[in-house]
Amino acid sequence: MVNTRIIWRLAAYFELTLCRFKLHFRSKGAGERDIGHHLPPLPPKKTITHVWADFLRYLFSCARQYIQDSEPNGVIMWESLKNRIDFVLSHPNGWEGREQTQMRRAAVLAGLIPDSKSGHDRLSFVTEGEACLHFAVENGVLTEGVEVR
């Protein structure tokens, strides 16, 4: 039996860690109070782009393994699709060129896309607000609360 307390602790730790990564990415001129002095330092000789690339590489590896293990002919299917995957990364509202450039570089370093025009075309960005709205619409969350006139 799975210990749900451990799962929730891991999920909370993951969320906290992800929020810290986001804060390292945040523009210096974001207009918010400077909270950088509260952030733990990044690992030695690692930039936030490298850390994000490691994270994306890990997620991509997990997705690959899951598809290969759970789908009939999963290995064959993965091989036929791996170089044609389109990625959509979400980011906080207000992030623009600088942060998206770092995220794009991380996707290249992680091996998700090649560093070329065609590779960059396979990567899209959406704000977290837009992603939440799409999720709510797709899953019927808004149907009861929205009245059409």
KOLDO-107937 format. One line per 2 residues: number of its first residue (from 1); for each residue x, y, z of N, C-alpha, C, CB. Coordinates in Angstrom, 2 decimals, m for minus. Atoms other than C-alpha are relative to their C-alpha. Glycine has a CB too. Example, Ala and Ser with C-alpha at 12.3 -4.5 7.8 and 13.67 -1.06 7.14 Angstrom:
1	0.89:m1.19:0.00:12.30:m4.50:7.80:0.90:1.20:0.00:m0.99:0.03:1.25 | m0.82:m1.19:m0.06:13.67:m1.06:7.14:m0.77:1.09:0.73:0.41:0.46:m1.42
! end
This chain:
1	0.84:m1.18:0.00:0.00:0.00:0.00:0.89:1.25:0.00:m0.96:m0.01:1.22 | m0.76:m1.23:0.12:1.26:3.48:m0.87:m0.28:0.90:1.20:m0.34:0.73:m1.31
3	0.15:m0.94:m1.11:1.89:5.86:2.02:m0.31:1.37:m0.57:1.28:0.03:0.89 | 0.41:m1.27:0.60:m0.07:8.96:1.02:0.70:1.19:0.65:m1.51:0.17:0.13
5	m0.74:m1.09:m0.65:1.77:11.11:3.58:1.32:0.26:m0.73:0.26:m0.33:1.49 | m1.27:m0.15:0.72:5.04:10.45:1.77:m0.24:0.62:m1.37:0.71:m1.37:m0.14
7	0.32:m0.56:1.32:3.43:11.17:m1.61:m0.28:1.48:0.12:m1.22:m0.73:m0.61 | 0.31:m1.42:m0.15:2.02:14.49:m0.34:1.22:0.81:0.36:m1.07:0.20:1.06
9	m1.23:m0.71:m0.34:5.37:15.45:1.19:0.87:0.19:m1.24:0.79:m0.76:1.09 | m0.78:m0.11:1.24:7.12:14.69:m2.10:m0.63:1.02:m0.94:0.09:m1.37:m0.70
11	0.68:m0.96:0.86:4.49:16.67:m4.01:0.22:1.42:0.50:m1.50:m0.30:m0.08 | m0.22:m1.34:m0.57:4.85:19.63:m1.63:1.44:0.44:m0.23:m0.34:0.02:1.50
13	m1.41:m0.34:0.22:8.65:19.49:m1.89:0.23:0.35:m1.47:0.92:m1.18:0.42 | m0.14:m0.27:1.43:8.42:19.34:m5.69:m0.55:1.38:m0.33:m0.73:m1.09:m0.83
15	0.61:m1.30:0.27:6.08:22.36:m5.77:0.87:1.13:0.54:m1.40:0.08:0.63 | m0.88:m1.01:m0.58:8.37:24.33:m3.45:1.25:0.17:m0.85:0.38:m0.37:1.44
17	m1.19:m0.05:0.84:11.40:23.45:m5.56:m0.29:0.67:m1.32:0.55:m1.41:m0.22 | 0.37:m0.61:1.28:9.62:24.39:m8.78:m0.21:1.50:0.16:m1.27:m0.66:m0.56
19	0.19:m1.44:m0.24:8.58:27.74:m7.29:1.34:0.70:0.15:m0.86:0.23:1.26 | m1.33:m0.61:m0.15:12.20:28.43:m6.33:0.67:0.16:m1.36:0.87:m0.85:0.93
21	m0.56:m0.12:1.34:13.30:27.69:m9.90:m0.62:1.17:m0.74:m0.21:m1.30:m0.80 | 0.69:m1.10:0.66:10.67:30.10:m11.18:0.53:1.34:0.50:m1.51:m0.09:0.23
23	m0.49:m1.25:m0.55:11.95:32.79:m8.83:1.40:0.31:m0.51:m0.01:m0.05:1.52 | m1.33:m0.23:0.58:15.51:32.30:m10.12:m0.13:0.51:m1.43:0.84:m1.29:0.04
25	0.23:m0.42:1.38:14.15:32.78:m13.67:m0.53:1.43:m0.07:m0.97:m0.95:m0.68 | 0.72:m1.26:0.01:12.19:35.90:m12.73:0.89:1.17:m0.39:m0.61:0.25:1.36
27	m0.73:m1.19:0.41:13.26:39.15:m14.34:0.38:0.84:1.21:m0.82:0.83:m0.98 | m0.44:m0.87:m1.09:15.24:41.46:m12.10:m0.88:1.25:0.07:1.47:0.40:m0.18
29	0.84:m1.19:0.02:13.01:44.34:m13.19:m1.47:m0.33:m0.02:0.34:0.85:m1.18 | 1.39:0.46:0.06:9.75:42.52:m12.59:m0.95:0.90:0.77:m0.09:m1.40:0.54
31	0.86:m0.93:m0.70:8.49:45.34:m10.39:m0.47:m0.50:1.36:m1.18:0.30:m0.84 | 0.38:0.54:m1.30:7.99:43.08:m7.39:1.14:0.26:0.98:m0.33:m1.52:m0.08
33	m1.04:m0.21:m1.00:9.87:43.41:m4.15:1.10:m1.04:m0.22:m0.58:m0.10:1.45 | m1.14:0.89:0.22:13.32:41.87:m4.28:m0.01:m1.10:1.06:1.34:0.78:0.04
35	0.01:1.13:m0.92:13.08:38.43:m2.75:1.16:m0.95:m0.28:m1.32:m0.75:m0.09 | m1.11:0.85:0.39:16.25:37.07:m4.30:0.90:m0.42:1.15:0.82:0.69:m1.01
37	m0.88:0.35:m1.13:18.13:37.16:m1.00:m0.57:m1.14:0.84:0.23:1.23:0.88 | 0.62:1.11:m0.73:15.68:34.55:0.37:0.15:m1.34:m0.74:m1.47:0.29:0.23
39	m0.10:1.22:0.79:16.40:32.03:m2.38:1.28:m0.76:0.34:m0.04:0.33:m1.50 | m1.22:0.76:m0.20:18.81:29.19:m1.75:0.84:0.07:m1.27:m0.31:m1.49:0.37
41	m0.84:m0.09:1.19:21.79:29.26:m4.09:m0.19:m1.21:m0.91:1.48:0.13:0.40 | 0.03:1.11:0.94:21.84:27.15:m7.21:1.22:m0.88:0.24:m0.02:0.51:m1.47
43	m1.18:0.86:m0.15:24.20:24.16:m7.32:1.23:0.66:m0.64:m0.26:m1.39:m0.64 | m1.23:m0.59:0.55:27.85:25.10:m8.00:0.12:m0.23:m1.51:1.22:m0.59:0.72
45	m0.24:0.03:1.45:28.63:25.85:m11.66:m1.25:m0.30:m0.81:1.06:m1.02:m0.31 | 1.27:0.21:0.71:24.94:25.61:m12.60:m0.74:1.32:m0.09:m0.87:m1.08:0.71
47	0.90:m1.14:0.16:22.81:28.36:m14.04:m1.42:m0.52:0.11:0.24:0.74:m1.37 | 1.39:0.43:m0.05:19.04:28.31:m13.76:m0.38:m0.70:m1.29:m0.93:1.19:0.26
49	0.29:0.65:1.28:18.95:27.36:m17.44:0.47:m1.45:0.03:0.68:0.75:m1.16 | m0.49:1.37:m0.11:21.08:24.27:m16.71:m0.88:m0.84:0.93:1.44:m0.01:0.51
51	0.86:0.73:m0.94:18.92:23.29:m13.74:m1.33:m0.32:m0.66:m0.23:0.83:1.30 | 1.26:0.21:0.69:15.76:23.73:m15.80:0.16:m1.07:m1.08:m0.51:1.31:m0.62
53	m0.26:1.02:1.03:17.32:21.65:m18.62:0.06:m1.38:0.63:1.33:0.31:m0.74 | m0.05:1.29:m0.70:18.08:18.86:m16.14:m1.41:m0.48:0.34:0.86:0.10:1.28
55	1.37:0.33:m0.36:14.46:18.96:m14.97:m0.80:m0.44:m1.23:m0.68:1.21:0.67 | 0.70:0.37:1.24:13.07:18.90:m18.53:0.49:m1.34:m0.53:0.18:1.09:m1.07
57	m0.57:1.28:0.47:15.44:16.05:m19.46:m0.58:m1.16:0.80:1.54:0.02:0.11 | 0.56:1.04:m0.87:14.18:14.05:m16.47:m1.46:m0.28:m0.36:0.10:0.43:1.47
59	1.41:0.19:0.36:10.50:14.64:m17.35:m0.14:m0.70:m1.35:m0.72:1.35:m0.03 | 0.04:0.60:1.33:11.14:13.74:m20.99:0.37:m1.49:0.07:0.96:0.74:m0.95
61	m0.41:1.39:m0.18:12.91:10.54:m19.93:m1.13:m0.82:0.64:1.27:m0.08:0.87 | 1.13:0.69:m0.65:9.98:9.59:m17.66:m1.13:m0.23:m1.00:m0.51:0.80:1.21
63	1.06:0.14:1.00:7.49:10.23:m20.47:0.36:m1.08:m1.01:m0.25:1.34:m0.73 | m0.46:1.00:0.95:9.57:8.15:m22.89:m0.15:m1.41:0.58:1.47:0.26:m0.39
65	0.06:1.31:m0.63:9.82:5.26:m20.45:m1.45:m0.46:0.18:0.71:0.03:1.36 | 1.41:0.34:m0.20:6.10:5.37:m19.67:m0.64:m0.44:m1.31:m0.76:1.20:0.59
67	0.59:0.35:1.30:5.10:5.32:m23.34:0.55:m1.32:m0.50:0.27:1.12:m1.03 | m0.60:1.25:0.47:7.54:2.56:m24.19:m0.48:m1.20:0.79:1.51:0.09:0.07
69	0.41:1.13:m0.84:6.41:0.41:m21.26:m1.51:m0.26:m0.03:0.42:0.26:1.42 | 1.44:0.17:m0.18:2.65:1.01:m21.32:m0.78:m0.16:m1.31:m0.53:1.16:0.74
71	0.70:0.08:1.27:1.73:1.16:m25.00:0.40:m1.26:m0.76:0.28:1.25:m0.85 | m0.38:1.10:0.87:1.54:m1.84:m27.31:0.93:0.56:m1.09:m1.26:m0.69:m0.63
73	m1.01:m0.48:0.96:4.54:m1.47:m29.63:0.53:1.38:0.39:m0.60:0.06:m1.42 | m0.40:m1.29:m0.51:5.59:1.44:m27.43:1.37:0.46:m0.48:m0.01:m0.02:1.47
75	m1.36:m0.37:0.44:9.26:1.34:m28.44:m0.04:0.45:m1.45:0.98:m1.19:0.16 | 0.11:m0.35:1.42:8.39:1.40:m32.14:m0.73:1.34:m0.15:m0.75:m1.13:m0.79
77	0.75:m1.24:0.06:5.83:4.15:m31.59:0.88:1.18:0.41:m1.25:m0.09:0.89 | m0.86:m1.08:m0.46:8.32:6.25:m29.62:1.03:0.38:m1.07:0.71:m0.41:1.31
79	m1.03:m0.27:1.02:11.01:5.90:m32.29:m0.59:0.76:m1.19:0.62:m1.32:m0.48 | 0.59:m0.67:1.16:8.58:7.04:m34.98:m0.45:1.43:0.32:m1.18:m0.81:m0.50
81	0.53:m1.31:m0.37:7.39:10.09:m33.01:0.99:0.93:0.71:m1.18:m0.20:0.88 | m0.84:m0.78:m0.91:10.31:11.27:m30.85:0.56:1.29:m0.60:1.13:m0.84:0.45
83	m0.55:m1.21:0.62:11.63:13.82:m33.36:m1.08:0.91:m0.59:0.98:m0.38:m1.09 | 1.11:m0.82:0.51:8.17:15.22:m34.17:m0.89:0.52:1.11:m0.83:m0.80:m0.98
85	0.81:m0.42:m1.14:6.91:16.05:m30.69:0.00:1.52:0.08:0.53:m0.61:1.33 | 0.14:m1.44:m0.27:5.58:19.58:m30.19:m0.15:0.16:1.50:m1.23:0.62:m0.78
87	0.02:m0.25:m1.44:6.14:20.93:m26.68:m0.67:1.33:0.29:1.43:m0.03:0.58 | 0.60:m1.24:m0.49:4.10:23.54:m24.83:0.42:0.15:1.45:m1.58:m0.01:m0.15
89	m0.44:m0.28:m1.36:5.68:25.03:m21.72:m0.78:1.17:0.55:1.53:0.28:0.04 | 0.72:m1.11:m0.64:3.72:27.16:m19.31:0.98:0.81:0.84:m1.18:m0.52:0.87
91	m0.84:m0.89:m0.81:5.19:30.12:m17.47:m0.90:1.01:0.69:1.08:0.72:m0.87 | 0.82:m0.99:m0.71:3.98:32.74:m15.01:m0.43:1.14:m0.91:0.78:0.56:1.20
93	0.48:m1.19:0.72:1.89:35.61:m16.35:1.05:1.10:0.14:m1.40:0.47:0.54 | m0.96:m1.09:m0.05:4.15:38.52:m17.21:1.38:m0.36:m0.51:0.11:0.49:1.39
95	m1.29:0.38:0.57:7.11:36.49:m18.40:m0.05:0.22:m1.50:0.36:m1.48:0.33 | m0.04:m0.28:1.44:8.18:37.51:m21.87:1.28:m0.51:m0.61:m0.15:1.50:m0.26
97	m1.14:0.43:0.80:11.21:37.37:m24.13:1.17:m0.57:0.76:0.46:1.13:m0.77 | m1.19:0.45:m0.72:14.05:37.04:m21.62:m0.20:m1.38:0.61:0.38:1.00:1.09
99	0.25:1.28:m0.67:12.51:34.21:m19.62:m0.31:m1.10:m1.01:m1.15:0.14:1.00 | 0.30:1.00:1.03:11.13:32.44:m22.69:1.26:m0.42:m0.74:m1.04:0.55:m0.99
101	m1.27:0.35:0.63:14.59:32.59:m24.27:0.77:m0.98:0.87:0.84:1.27:m0.25 | m0.67:0.92:m0.91:16.05:30.92:m21.18:m0.68:m1.38:m0.03:0.00:0.57:1.43
103	0.73:1.27:0.02:13.32:28.27:m21.24:0.25:m0.74:m1.32:m1.50:0.24:0.20 | m0.28:0.60:1.30:13.91:27.66:m24.96:1.41:m0.61:0.00:m0.15:1.05:m1.13
105	m1.38:0.50:m0.08:17.66:27.29:m24.32:0.04:m1.27:0.85:0.95:1.08:0.59 | 0.06:1.18:m0.85:16.89:24.81:m21.52:m0.57:m1.20:m0.76:m0.84:0.28:1.26
107	0.59:1.10:0.80:14.71:22.75:m23.90:1.02:m0.55:m0.99:m1.26:0.49:m0.76 | m1.06:0.44:0.91:17.61:22.64:m26.37:1.04:m0.81:0.77:0.66:1.21:m0.71
109	m1.00:0.70:m0.81:20.12:21.66:m23.66:m0.50:m1.36:0.48:0.41:0.86:1.20 | 0.60:1.26:m0.48:17.71:18.96:m22.44:m0.16:m1.02:m1.11:m1.35:0.28:0.63
111	0.16:0.92:1.12:17.56:17.45:m25.93:m1.43:m0.16:m0.46:0.55:m1.33:0.37 | 1.40:0.09:0.44:13.84:18.08:m26.38:m0.13:0.43:m1.45:m0.89:0.87:0.89
113	0.06:m0.54:1.36:14.35:20.10:m29.56:1.41:0.34:m0.46:m0.93:1.27:m0.06 | m1.31:m0.46:0.49:17.30:20.87:m31.83:0.07:1.53:0.00:0.27:m0.56:m1.42
115	m0.21:m1.45:0.01:18.79:24.36:m31.81:m0.02:0.50:m1.44:1.33:0.38:0.70 | 0.19:m0.42:1.39:17.39:25.28:m35.22:m1.38:0.63:m0.10:0.17:m1.20:m1.00
117	1.33:m0.60:0.20:14.41:27.15:m36.63:m1.09:m1.06:0.10:m0.08:0.71:m1.39 | 1.03:1.05:m0.06:12.50:23.91:m37.12:m0.16:m0.55:1.41:0.34:m1.15:m0.97
119	0.09:0.43:m1.39:13.35:22.86:m33.57:m0.74:1.01:0.85:1.38:m0.25:0.56 | 0.66:m1.07:m0.76:12.30:26.20:m32.12:m1.49:0.07:m0.33:0.66:1.35:m0.28
121	1.42:m0.02:0.40:9.03:25.97:m34.09:m0.81:m1.08:0.72:m0.12:m0.19:m1.50 | 0.69:1.08:m0.72:8.19:22.80:m32.12:m0.24:0.34:1.47:0.80:m1.29:m0.11
123	0.15:m0.40:m1.39:8.22:24.74:m28.83:m0.89:1.24:0.07:1.37:0.27:0.64 | 0.92:m1.12:m0.20:5.36:27.01:m27.76:m0.07:0.31:1.48:m1.41:m0.32:m0.56
125	0.14:m0.44:m1.38:4.72:28.98:m24.60:m1.44:0.45:0.24:1.00:1.14:0.34 | 1.32:m0.44:m0.42:1.49:29.64:m22.73:0.12:0.46:1.44:m1.09:m1.14:m0.16
127	m0.06:m0.45:m1.38:0.96:31.63:m19.57:m0.76:m0.98:0.89:m0.57:1.43:0.14 | 0.69:0.89:m0.93:m0.15:29.76:m16.48:m1.49:0.33:0.07:0.63:0.08:1.40
129	1.40:m0.40:0.01:m3.37:31.77:m16.56:m0.75:m0.61:m1.17:m0.12:1.51:m0.05 | 0.62:0.60:1.18:m4.13:30.62:m20.10:m0.13:m1.51:0.16:0.81:0.33:m1.26
131	0.03:1.45:m0.19:m3.24:27.03:m19.21:m1.12:m0.41:0.96:1.36:m0.50:0.54 | 1.08:0.28:m0.95:m5.63:27.11:m16.23:m1.37:0.15:m0.66:0.10:0.94:1.21
133	1.28:m0.22:0.69:m8.42:28.51:m18.39:m0.29:m1.16:m0.95:0.02:1.33:m0.77 | 0.20:1.12:0.92:m7.92:25.82:m21.05:m0.37:m1.27:0.75:1.26:m0.24:m0.85
135	0.31:1.18:m0.81:m7.93:23.12:m18.37:m1.44:0.07:0.49:0.97:m0.11:1.20 | 1.36:m0.15:m0.53:m11.13:24.50:m16.84:m1.05:m0.20:m1.08:m0.16:1.38:0.64
137	0.95:0.14:1.11:m12.89:24.71:m20.21:m0.06:m1.46:m0.46:0.39:0.92:m1.18 | m0.05:1.39:0.49:m11.75:21.23:m21.33:m0.64:m0.98:0.98:1.44:m0.40:m0.25
139	0.49:0.93:m1.02:m12.81:19.61:m18.05:m1.36:0.39:0.58:0.99:m0.11:1.11 | 1.35:m0.35:m0.42:m16.18:21.31:m17.68:m0.10:0.73:1.31:m0.81:m1.20:0.07
141	0.01:m0.69:m1.29:m15.18:23.25:m14.58:m0.84:1.27:m0.08:1.42:0.33:0.43 | 0.69:m1.28:0.13:m16.73:26.43:m15.92:m1.47:m0.11:m0.40:0.70:0.84:m1.01
143	1.34:0.11:0.56:m20.02:25.05:m17.25:m1.09:0.45:0.97:m0.26:m1.43:m0.42 | 1.03:m0.39:m0.95:m22.02:25.57:m14.06:0.10:1.46:0.39:0.07:m0.85:1.23
145	m0.19:m1.36:m0.47:m20.55:28.94:m13.19:m0.10:1.06:m1.08:1.30:0.10:0.66 | 0.04:m0.97:1.09:m20.79:30.57:m16.61:m1.40:m0.02:m0.61:1.08:m0.32:m1.09
147	1.33:m0.13:0.60:m24.10:31.83:m17.90:0.14:0.68:m1.36:m0.97:0.81:0.93 | m0.06:m0.56:1.36:m24.40:32.42:m21.65:m1.25:0.82:m0.21:0.12:m1.11:m1.08
149	1.16:m0.90:0.25:m26.64:35.38:m22.58:m0.16:0.25:m1.46:0.17:1.34:0.73
! end
